[in-house]
C-alpha cells in the first residue's frame, strides 16, 4: 500500500512537519528523560528545526547524513562528488537537465548507475531492498520548488557573498535558479547556478528562505 501524494503545498511546510513530530511525542508521552530524536537525510533538517522549537523535550538528538547548510552541501557536491564522476556521464546528466528532459528514462538510468549506487544505496541495483526501489519510484514531485528563484548576496554583506551559489536547478520545472552578486565596483552580474541535480540536494519547498 502506498501513501497518497497531495498537491496542497500547505501540507508540506516545515512548521507542519515540526508540529507532527511534536504531536507524536506527546501521544507517546516522551520527555527529556526518554526522547532521543534521530533525523536522517532531509529528516535531519526536520530534527534540527524541531530541536530549535521544542528542545526542552529532548534527551538527545542524532543527525544522520545531513548538514545544516544547503550551500555547503551543494559546494561539496560541486567540488568533491562531481569531479569524481565520469565527466562524459556528468555532461550527459547536465544536458538532460538543461533540456528539461529529466522524464527521459535514460536520465534516471545515468543517475542510478553512476551516482545512486555510490551514494544512495551502495549495492548493485538488482539487489536493492524493495523499500528503496519503491520510494524512488513514488517520489512526490509536487512538493519541490517550481519557480525561478533569485538569491542575492553582496560583497560587503554580513555573510559570505557566495552563500547563494550552488542552489540546484529545479530541473523538472525547467526553470533556472540565479544568483546575483554585487561587486565592489557596484556592478551587478547575474549568473545561472551550475550545480547538477545529480549531486545536489533536492530542496523541498519548506527549505526555501
Secondary structure, DSSP 4 states (H G I P E B T S, - for coil): --------GGGG-HHHHHHHHHHHHHHHT--TTT-EEEEETHHHHHHHHHHHHHGGG-SEEEEES--S-HHHHHHHIIIIIHHHS-HHHHHHHHHHHHTT-TTSHHHHHHHIIIIIHHHT--S-GGG--HHHHHHHHT--GGGB--S-EEEEEETTSSS-GGGGTTPPPBGGGTB-EEEEEE-TTS-EEEEE----GGGS---BGGG--
